[in-house]
Amino acid sequence: MTELNVYTWFSNRELNYIPAHFVVVDTLITQESKQWILEKLTGRFCLVEIPNYTDLNIASNPWAFGYSPAFENPQEATYFQLMWN
């Protein structure tokens, strides 16, 4: 049985815009990695569109949506990079 993450349940952690102080990582978000962010991390984040995504040779991954996450907490950005890169 999965435990409920109270940070996800009681707060709006995913923003619709990117504040200037957020750290953008260069790893594409997938359905699985976004769920990992929601379950394992506690800080705010947003998704940033990658320009010219289809020009990159990574479009063959059907779970990559052409977005990268950006995190308010630089430590969470580093942790995400280490887990999903």
C-alpha positions in Angstrom: 0.0 0.0 0.0 1.3 3.4 -0.9 1.5 6.1 1.7 -0.1 9.5 1.1 2.4 12.3 0.6 1.0 15.2 2.6 3.0 17.8 0.7 1.4 16.7 -2.5 -2.1 16.4 -1.0 -2.3 19.7 0.9 -0.3 22.1 -1.3 0.0 23.2 -4.9 3.6 22.4 -5.6 3.6 22.5 -9.4 3.6 26.0 -10.8 2.4 27.1 -14.2 5.3 29.6 -14.7 9.0 29.6 -13.9 10.2 32.1 -11.3 13.7 33.6 -12.0 15.3 31.7 -9.0 14.3 28.2 -10.1 17.0 25.8 -11.3 16.3 24.1 -14.6 17.7 20.6 -15.2 18.6 19.3 -18.6 16.9 15.9 -18.1 13.6 15.5 -19.9 10.5 14.8 -17.8 8.7 11.5 -18.2 5.4 10.3 -16.7 7.4 8.1 -14.3 9.9 10.8 -13.3 7.1 13.4 -12.7 5.4 10.9 -10.4 8.7 10.4 -8.6 9.0 14.2 -8.1 5.5 14.3 -6.6 6.2 11.3 -4.3 9.8 11.8 -3.2 10.4 15.6 -3.2 8.7 18.3 -1.2 9.6 21.6 -2.8 7.9 23.6 -5.6 8.7 22.8 -9.3 7.5 23.6 -12.7 7.9 22.2 -16.2 9.8 24.1 -18.8 9.3 23.5 -22.5 12.4 22.6 -24.5 12.7 24.6 -27.7 13.2 22.6 -30.8 12.5 19.4 -29.0 11.6 17.5 -32.2 15.0 18.5 -33.7 16.8 16.6 -31.0 17.4 12.9 -31.4 15.6 12.1 -28.2 12.1 12.3 -29.6 12.0 8.5 -30.0 11.2 8.1 -26.3 7.3 8.0 -26.2 7.3 9.0 -22.6 9.4 12.1 -23.0 7.1 15.1 -23.5 9.6 17.8 -24.5 9.7 19.4 -21.1 12.3 19.6 -18.3 11.6 20.2 -14.7 12.8 23.3 -12.8 13.1 23.3 -9.1 13.0 26.0 -6.4 15.4 24.0 -4.2 18.8 23.5 -5.9 19.3 20.4 -3.8 16.2 18.8 -5.2 17.4 19.7 -8.7 20.6 17.9 -8.1 18.9 14.9 -6.6 16.6 14.6 -9.6 19.6 14.8 -12.0 21.3 12.0 -10.1 18.3 9.8 -10.2 17.0 10.4 -13.7 20.1 11.1 -15.8 
